[in-house]
Amino acid sequence: MRPLMFGWEFFPFISGGLGTACFGLTRAMARLGIDIIFVLPQIKGEKGHSHVKLVSASDIPSLVEVEREQQLQKLEFRIIDSILKPYINEKDYERLVSESRLMRGPQNEEEGATELSGNYGPNLINEVIRYGEIAGVLSKRETFDIIHTHDWMTAFAGARAKRNSGKPFVYHAHALEFDRSGENINPDIYNIERFGMEAADHVIAVSHFTKGQIVSRYGIPEDKVSVVHNAVSRSEGMTACFPSKAGFPGKVVLFLGRVTFQKGPDYFVEAAAKVIKAIPDVTFVMAGSGDMMPRMIERVAQLGIGRNFHFTGFLKGADVERIYAMSDLYVMPSVSEPFGISPLEAMLYDVPVIISRQSGVSEILRHALKVNFWDIDELADKMIAALKYPSLIEELKKGCRVELDSIHWKTAAEKVYQVYKMLAG
């Protein structure tokens, strides 16, 4: 079985939650003997992972132009006399040319290739469209049995590859626009998500929570959606010795993730203010970046808890491992979390976790404290209990160690393979 995979992230080139999940899943699939072609928008640096064949979409675009020219050569034009004049004037023509250049992105003049940034910038949708065009070319060049895409950025790529190859198409939903934006969704992104799921032969959701959203909000038939929970991998860096609590006088409570609406940082700050009244020497760490960061800093100042709060900004690599190792408690108060790998990562460092019930990971964790994200009082009470009572902490740690023994990417890989076999035969 040989899947052609399209993803926007892959560790270590872009190592957000999506990249981490794609890396863990593909490594487990490779161990099952599955030969994977993984296409990224752009690859900077060495292609160092032997378990997949990595392809940079930015190396392909010049062939897209060749394909367009070949299609035009097949057309027969006949010119007739007419009193009609073209509807487009010089000004409109220049505008269209400018927009076309914007969609193509920056040009590599030496090689004549169009480079995709692979970022999440203002031209993201243009890059997503362009990525889909490149997928059409790739689907004719590569030999594969099935198409597997990860999230909305690759929806057009999957649909185009399916149209050109006739191969089955699996859409893997790691997150939905309703998770990222609540009810104030971007309609373009929502429509791309729905298009991808409708075009796909099957949809994989990372939790039953996400499957419910896909069925109710996108109108996808329930029997077209399978649930494959994410997992976590123990990294090599975890064997290193990190300082425990260096620089912090008391217990450390960690929030690690994007500082955005979806992750509920405002609920974390409000609950922290209540905890500090009961435990004055506790330190709260907010690790991450996002559009809500300025508001969170301002709110901490308003509450007068700045001495107990530490903002690290975005962390990666060894710094992430270090902050986990320094923490006594991890909190994920997400408003809407399709899955949420970070609590599992914290558990690897023997850190007990508090998670919102509105998360996919809550479906598989029994030894975690759970709250409704909006209930600040409940969140504060459970943080206080976890910090004050060592026996509770030890019980949570013990239970988490047992649970981690049963949460493996191999299980996820086997379920994905079953979906492949159902579609490809």
Number of C-alpha atoms within 10 A of each C-alpha: 14 15 22 25 27 27 23 25 25 23 16 17 17 18 16 15 19 20 19 19 23 21 22 22 23 24 20 19 24 16 12 13 11 18 18 21 21 21 27 22 25 20 22 9 8 7 14 10 12 9 18 20 15 18 19 16 26 22 19 20 24 17 16 19 15 12 14 10 11 11 10 11 10 8 8 6 8 5 5 5 5 6 5 6 7 6 6 10 9 8 8 11 11 12 11 13 11 12 13 12 13 13 19 19 18 13 16 13 8 6 9 12 21 24 22 26 16 22 14 11 9 8 13 16 17 17 24 23 18 23 30 23 20 25 28 22 20 24 22 12 9 11 13 18 18 23 27 27 29 24 20 29 25 29 32 25 30 33 27 23 26 22 15 14 19 14 20 21 31 30 28 27 24 23 22 23 18 18 20 19 15 14 9 9 14 13 10 11 15 17 14 19 25 20 16 27 29 19 20 22 17 23 27 25 26 23 26 20 20 25 23 15 17 22 15 12 12 16 12 19 13 13 9 15 24 19 19 19 26 26 24 20 18 11 10 7 11 14 8 10 9 16 11 14 17 8 8 16 10 14 17 22 23 24 25 25 24 22 24 19 18 18 24 23 26 21 20 24 22 18 19 26 19 18 23 17 11 13 15 13 16 22 24 28 19 23 20 18 18 13 11 15 19 11 13 19 15 12 16 19 13 10 12 12 18 16 12 19 21 15 16 14 15 16 16 12 10 13 13 15 20 21 22 27 20 21 24 23 23 25 23 27 29 26 23 26 29 26 26 26 20 20 23 24 21 24 22 22 20 21 24 28 28 21 24 26 20 20 25 24 26 22 14 15 19 13 19 19 19 22 20 16 22 16 13 20 15 15 27 22 15 17 22 18 13 21 19 14 10 11 10 14 20 15 12 21 21 14 16 22 15 11 16 17 8 11 18 17 23 19 18 21 24 16 18 21 16 12 17 22 12 10 16 13 9
